[in-house]
Amino acid sequence: MKYWNSIQKGTLSVLKGLYITFKHLRKGGRSFAPVGIEDQNYFQQNATGSITIEYPTFEIPVPDHGRYKLHLEEDDCIVCDQCARICPVDCITMEGIKAPGEIGKTSDGTKKRIYLPVFTIDMAKCCYCGLCTIVCPTECLTMTNKYDFPTSDRNEFLFEFANMSAEEVEQRKAELAQFEAEKKAAKEAALKLKENNP
């Protein structure tokens, strides 16, 4: 008797599950139109029926102020290194070469005195905290609303923003070395002149 009761309970359970499944299939005939959180009717949406989005044909709109992929405006970067220092996971790598003088200005009028040969962001390490964008004095580092950049190669998560060639880097280093040598020679000449004319 116990055996037949178990079979009866199992059959009833399967039938109940099938009833719920077919009920959802019947209601799921309507098409789903994604609505962004900014929409006034976002919380009044009817949650019954098909809610699966046929990605990438349809995408849920994302807020413009969302924290997603990092982007650098290289022309506005003053190579202050604050973003790399505050990053809790060390996903930003940057190098700078001092210039003998002013090399330009950013869009907000800040003077640029350092060349930027290397600026790399490893988005595979990034924890999307946004700290790097907060400390940036010229606001050249921002988080875009691009959240979808899948790849099977981990190296494709490395985003290079600096565009100086190896020849340019060597040229800038040589200019800096020459400037420092001339500065040192001028300082030594001034000291000798001071010693000779007390």
C-alpha positions, -999 to 999 in steps of 0.1 A, spaced: 0 0 0 29 23 8 43 17 -26 11 28 -44 7 59 -22 42 70 -32 34 66 -69 1 85 -64 19 114 -46 46 115 -73 20 115 -101 0 143 -85 32 163 -79 42 160 -116 7 170 -128 8 201 -105 42 211 -119 30 206 -155 -2 227 -147 20 256 -135 44 252 -165 15 253 -190 -1 282 -172 31 302 -176 34 292 -213 -1 303 -220 5 338 -204 40 340 -220 27 347 -255 30 385 -251 62 402 -262 84 419 -236 95 455 -243 124 465 -220 117 497 -200 145 517 -184 144 527 -147 140 564 -157 106 555 -172 76 567 -151 58 534 -156 87 513 -146 71 501 -113 37 497 -129 48 470 -154 28 438 -156 51 411 -143 31 382 -157 41 364 -189 74 362 -207 100 384 -191 130 369 -208 148 394 -231 160 382 -265 195 396 -261 212 412 -281 181 420 -301 166 437 -271 186 453 -243 175 468 -209 182 505 -210 209 514 -184 212 546 -165 236 572 -179 252 576 -145 259 539 -141 294 528 -132 306 505 -160 336 506 -184 363 532 -177 373 557 -203 402 582 -204 403 615 -222 441 615 -228 442 652 -238 429 662 -203 452 639 -183 479 657 -163 495 624 -152 490 632 -115 489 594 -107 460 598 -82 438 573 -99 465 546 -99 473 553 -62 437 551 -50 427 520 -69 421 492 -44 428 464 -69 457 481 -88 440 478 -122 455 511 -135 491 513 -147 505 546 -158 539 561 -165 549 597 -171 579 615 -186 585 651 -173 587 677 -199 612 706 -199 583 731 -199 546 734 -204 534 711 -231 498 723 -233 466 728 -214 436 706 -206 400 716 -215 396 732 -181 428 753 -184 451 732 -162 487 732 -174 502 700 -186 539 693 -178 542 656 -181 539 633 -211 518 602 -209 535 572 -226 517 544 -207 481 543 -194 466 509 -192 434 498 -174 428 461 -167 390 459 -166 393 422 -156 406 434 -122 383 465 -119 358 463 -91 338 493 -105 340 513 -73 345 546 -91 372 559 -67 395 567 -96 370 590 -112 363 608 -80 399 618 -73 407 629 -108 413 666 -107 406 673 -144 377 647 -146 394 631 -176 387 595 -162 351 586 -164 329 555 -162 308 551 -194 274 533 -197 290 505 -218 286 474 -196 288 447 -223 323 439 -235 325 400 -234 355 382 -247 371 348 -243 406 362 -242 417 378 -209 442 401 -227 413 419 -244 403 433 -210 435 454 -211 426 488 -225 455 511 -237 448 548 -238 482 563 -244 493 566 -280 530 575 -279 553 554 -301 585 539 -287 605 564 -308 586 593 -293 592 580 -258 629 577 -264 629 613 -279 611 627 -248 635 609 -224 665 623 -244 650 658 -242 645 655 -205 681 642 -200 695 670 -220 674 696 -201 685 682 -168 722 681 -179 720 718 -190 703 728 -158 730 710 -137 758 726 -158 742 761 -153 739 755 -116 776 744 -114 786 775 -134 767 798 -111 783 782 -80 818 786 -95 810 822 -104 799 828 -68 830 812 -54 853 833 -76 834 865 -68 828 864 -30 
